[in-house]
Amino acid sequence: MFNLGSMLNLGSTDPVIGRAHTIVSCSAAELFQYIGVGLFDNYPKWSPEVKELEQITLGPVQLGTEGRQVRVDQGRRSESKFKISAFEPGQRITLVGVSDPFRCTYELQEISPAQSTKLTFSFELLEILAIMRPFEGLVRVAIKDGAGRTVQNIKRLVEAKQS
């Protein structure tokens, strides 16, 4: 099959992925409590671009929980709905866009029980609008930088909370 976007030089149709990791001084269970169970309380703390966040479904945060967020990224306001597609306590939480094509995953790997955990965050923009394809390089850099800030913010907040 042929790729019309490529033929018309509209840029890549590959997902844009940003990934970063860090070591956090706490157990995987504690880190998951902050990121996963406390998602709707803590997400705006580690991602200051989130201006509004609400849990749409009732009950505790779990597989299938839905939320809505309003973000302001580099002056651009956007609203999206997302759903939790993976919720594995102490290991992983994944959010997928319901209204926009994105996926973000927080993976935890305990290095030293109760002392340190490797946090890997990845954000995938699964599709770029044709109008944005000429700026794909800038989008990739922004997503990569954002992933790095995310893990550093979580590390700083979680470690400060412990002391």
C-alpha positions as CSV (number, residue, x, y, z in Angstrom):
1,M,0.0,0.0,0.0
2,F,1.2,3.6,-0.5
3,N,1.4,6.4,2.0
4,L,-0.4,9.4,0.6
5,G,1.1,11.7,3.3
6,S,4.6,10.6,2.3
7,M,3.9,11.1,-1.4
8,L,2.6,14.6,-0.8
9,N,5.6,15.4,1.5
10,L,3.3,16.0,4.5
11,G,5.8,14.5,7.0
12,S,5.9,11.3,8.9
13,T,2.8,9.4,10.1
14,D,4.8,7.6,12.8
15,P,4.0,8.3,16.4
16,V,6.0,10.9,18.2
17,I,7.4,9.3,21.4
18,G,9.2,11.0,24.3
19,R,10.7,8.8,27.0
20,A,12.6,9.5,30.2
21,H,13.5,7.7,33.4
22,T,15.0,8.5,36.8
23,I,15.6,6.8,40.1
24,V,13.2,7.8,42.9
25,S,14.1,7.2,46.6
26,C,11.0,5.2,47.7
27,S,9.4,1.9,47.2
28,A,7.4,1.0,44.0
29,A,4.3,0.7,46.2
30,E,4.7,4.3,47.5
31,L,5.5,5.7,44.1
32,F,2.4,3.9,42.6
33,Q,0.3,5.3,45.4
34,Y,1.3,8.8,44.4
35,I,1.1,8.4,40.6
36,G,-1.7,5.8,40.3
37,V,-4.0,5.9,43.2
38,G,-3.5,9.6,43.8
39,L,-3.7,10.5,40.1
40,F,-6.4,13.1,40.2
41,D,-4.9,14.8,43.3
42,N,-1.3,14.7,42.2
43,Y,-1.2,14.9,38.4
44,P,-1.5,18.8,38.3
45,K,1.4,19.0,40.8
46,W,3.9,17.2,38.5
47,S,2.4,18.6,35.3
48,P,1.8,22.3,35.9
49,E,0.4,22.6,32.4
50,V,-2.7,20.9,33.7
51,K,-5.1,23.7,34.6
52,E,-8.2,21.6,35.2
53,L,-8.6,17.9,36.0
54,E,-11.6,15.9,36.9
55,Q,-12.4,12.3,37.4
56,I,-15.5,11.4,35.2
57,T,-16.2,7.9,36.5
58,L,-17.1,7.4,40.2
59,G,-15.1,5.3,42.7
60,P,-11.4,4.7,43.2
61,V,-8.9,5.1,40.4
62,Q,-8.6,1.8,38.6
63,L,-8.6,0.1,35.2
64,G,-11.3,1.9,33.1
65,T,-11.4,5.1,35.1
66,E,-12.0,8.1,32.9
67,G,-10.9,11.7,33.3
68,R,-11.0,15.0,31.6
69,Q,-8.1,17.5,31.5
70,V,-7.6,21.1,30.3
71,R,-3.9,21.9,29.6
72,V,-2.1,25.0,28.5
73,D,1.1,23.9,26.6
74,Q,3.2,26.8,25.3
75,G,0.2,29.1,25.3
76,R,-2.1,26.7,23.5
77,R,-5.2,25.5,25.5
78,S,-6.4,22.0,24.8
79,E,-9.1,19.8,26.4
80,S,-9.1,16.0,26.3
81,K,-10.7,13.0,27.8
82,F,-8.6,9.9,28.8
83,K,-9.1,6.5,30.1
84,I,-6.9,4.3,32.3
85,S,-6.0,1.3,30.1
86,A,-3.4,-0.3,32.4
87,F,-3.5,-0.2,36.2
88,E,-1.0,-2.6,37.7
89,P,-0.2,-1.6,41.3
90,G,3.5,-1.1,42.0
91,Q,4.2,-1.6,38.3
92,R,2.4,0.4,35.7
93,I,-0.4,2.9,34.9
94,T,-1.3,3.9,31.3
95,L,-3.6,6.6,30.2
96,V,-5.0,6.7,26.6
97,G,-6.7,9.5,24.9
98,V,-10.4,9.0,24.3
99,S,-10.8,12.3,22.4
100,D,-7.2,12.7,21.2
101,P,-4.7,10.2,19.9
102,F,-2.2,9.9,22.8
103,R,-0.9,7.4,25.3
104,C,1.2,8.0,28.4
105,T,2.7,5.3,30.6
106,Y,4.3,5.4,34.0
107,E,6.4,2.2,34.6
108,L,7.9,1.3,37.9
109,Q,10.7,-1.1,38.5
110,E,11.8,-1.6,42.2
111,I,15.6,-1.5,42.4
112,S,16.1,-1.9,46.1
113,P,13.0,-2.9,48.1
114,A,11.5,0.0,50.0
115,Q,14.4,2.3,49.0
116,S,14.6,3.0,45.3
117,T,12.5,2.6,42.2
118,K,13.2,3.3,38.6
119,L,10.4,5.4,37.1
120,T,10.1,5.4,33.3
121,F,7.6,7.8,31.7
122,S,6.7,7.7,28.0
123,F,4.4,9.9,26.1
124,E,3.2,8.9,22.6
125,L,1.5,11.2,20.3
126,L,-0.1,8.6,18.1
127,E,-1.0,10.9,15.2
128,I,0.1,14.4,14.1
129,L,-2.4,16.6,12.3
130,A,-1.4,17.3,8.7
131,I,-1.2,21.0,9.5
132,M,1.4,20.3,12.2
133,R,3.6,17.9,10.2
134,P,6.0,20.6,9.0
135,F,6.7,21.3,12.7
136,E,7.2,17.6,13.6
137,G,10.8,18.2,14.6
138,L,9.8,20.8,17.1
139,V,6.9,18.7,18.4
140,R,9.4,15.8,18.9
141,V,11.8,18.0,20.9
142,A,8.9,19.4,23.0
143,I,7.6,15.9,23.8
144,K,11.1,14.6,24.7
145,D,11.7,17.7,27.0
146,G,8.3,17.3,28.6
147,A,9.0,13.6,29.4
148,G,12.3,14.6,31.2
149,R,10.5,17.3,33.2
150,T,7.8,14.9,34.2
151,V,10.1,12.3,35.8
152,Q,12.1,15.0,37.5
153,N,9.0,16.7,38.9
154,I,7.6,13.4,40.2
155,K,11.0,12.6,41.8
156,R,11.2,16.0,43.5
157,L,7.7,15.9,44.8
158,V,7.8,12.3,46.1
159,E,11.2,12.7,47.8
160,A,10.2,16.0,49.3
161,K,7.0,14.5,50.7
162,Q,9.1,11.8,52.5
163,S,11.4,14.2,54.2
